[in-house]
Amino acid sequence: METYAKQAAPIQAEIHKSLGRFRLNLSFESSSRRIGILGASGCGKSMTLKCIAGIERPDRGYIAVNGTCLYDSANRIFLKPQARRVGYLFQNYALFPTMTVEQNIAAGLKGKKSQIHQKTAQMIRRFQLQGLEKQVPAQLSGGQQQRVALARIMAYEPEVLLLDEPFSALDMYLRDQLQRELMELLEHYAGLVILVSHNRDEVYRMSEELLILENGTLVGQGETKSLFQNPQNSITARLTGCKNITQAVWQEDGLLFLPEWNLTFPLREKRGQGGQAVAIRAHEFRIEQTMHNAHLCFPVLEPVVTEDLFEYNISFLPSAESKKRLDWKISKHVQTFLRDGLPRRLYLNEKDLLLLDT
């Protein structure tokens, strides 16, 4: 294998790929070992993984992992998938339905029969599959199938593990359970893990660094928790769960005007920091004003209340001239205000008003 000239980061990628009307134009590098790719369906997440794995060949660009060049269009380098040491966990796990657990794990392993048997037994112990060796996939639970698929991948000792929305087809209870199991199984894996998802909770739990994709383009990148706290742009804010996003206009006197909500705020802490839009997470509103010089006031007009299992969702207008509603979410377990009627106004700490570039 040839070594790519740049070796500053475990992964470097520039991927340009056209498929029908869709265009993937992505360039990034990262020193993190746990990377999440977040985006809506059809934004290019799975295509990115397939290009890294060698299942798809980009039109042009380069891909390097740990200094090893996997693809370089300029130098006509394209390593076949089996030469890349990349493990790919598909959404449906892609187990052979007529093979037993041990046959699935051993499939494709090369070497002497005794070596294959030893490696398979090692993977069965590591992934806690003892007693299931003779079972076929249809006889296994979802969690057991996932462990078999991971065992088969890890038997090859890959440098990179690609997780392609492995929980998307599961119900909420099973999804949370398998996420915890997967995180435990990967706790001692020293290789690079890339998880793609449209579920913000998954990438928040499982990634150190986060890439945000929109229509085949990288629109955000950063440390995962920092990017959730400061999403930087409207697309990132929306994908990380902000319900309230609107245009912002800075006036000459330093006041911040929000036209769609018809609100004007005299900011103190964030005055002059810029921003063409603002975002507010629906859980950040407060009923009481505890710090009068740091809170922004939002009148509650024409509220509409919907009830979920654990929280109330309140949609309201912040002014009579408002063109856009706001959303407020509040837990049932900490509030009893609905018995006495909704508050006439809500408050927001200025630090929770997120300033966005676009």
Helices and strands as residue ranges (DSSP letters): E 11-19, E 22-30, E 34-38, H 45-53, E 60-65, E 68-72, E 77-78, G 81-83, E 86-89, H 101-106, H 113-126, G 137-139, H 142-154, E 160-164, H 172-185, E 192-197, H 200-206, E 209-214, E 217-223, H 224-229, H 234-239, E 244-247, E 249-250, E 256-258, E 263-265, E 277-280, E 295-299, E 301-307, E 311-317, E 326-331, G 337-339, E 345-349, G 350-352, E 354-356
